[in-house]
């Protein structure tokens, strides 16, 4: 039998929420109570969100590929989105190091 996709969707949702928190802390107004957070907070959120999204999309793409038995648009799209998420996480990591 095929495995359940609950883990895939959970990783994607948590990764999107973590990355959205990073975007929120990047654009937060100066009057917010946590506005003094350093750049490490939002960049780290983008890194963690990107890694979670990468894992979720890769698992989803593999699941779609396994169920179909051949490469479908959904499977390729899952791997492409995972690759883009990883590229975003690596970019945020490079910006954090610099």
Helices and strands as residue ranges (DSSP letters): H 6-26, H 39-68, H 73-97
